[in-house]
Amino acid sequence: MSDNNIKKVLAKVKKNLRVTKVVATRAVKGRAGDSFAGFSAGWDSIQDDAGGAGSDLIDGGISNEEAAKQGMTLKEATVAHYMLAMHADIAATEAAVAGRSMSPERGGDLIASYRTNYGRLLIKLIGEPDVSG
């Protein structure tokens, strides 16, 4: 397969890819042990993991194919991942502080840096937010 064909296939997959669930987990190692946090989010859904993507919509007369089309684009899924990843980082750090594995000062510094760093990623991905009101 030529490089051009590979690029065409990748472009088609990227254009048609729909993500229905985003997951982010974190572990913080500290002097008093490890602290964990994890978040998962389904797109436009209240499904649990047992039913599979879109299973909560099927009983409402929506086919698997239609449910899959309602998923997030890759860009939307990346935004969702950044949001969940930031919250997982914050939650794991807060747990490490609460469990006395990390000082409150260090935890506060890390949380501030998470907000800054994820903010930069979001701005890079979707552009400068409009704050004009």
PyMOL commands that set and color helices and strands:
alter all, ss='L'
color gray80, all
select helices_A, chain A and resi 3-16+49-51+55-58+64-69+74-98+104-126
alter helices_A, ss='H'
color red, helices_A
select strands_A, chain A and resi 21-30+33-42
alter strands_A, ss='S'
color yellow, strands_A
deselect
rebuild
show_as cartoon
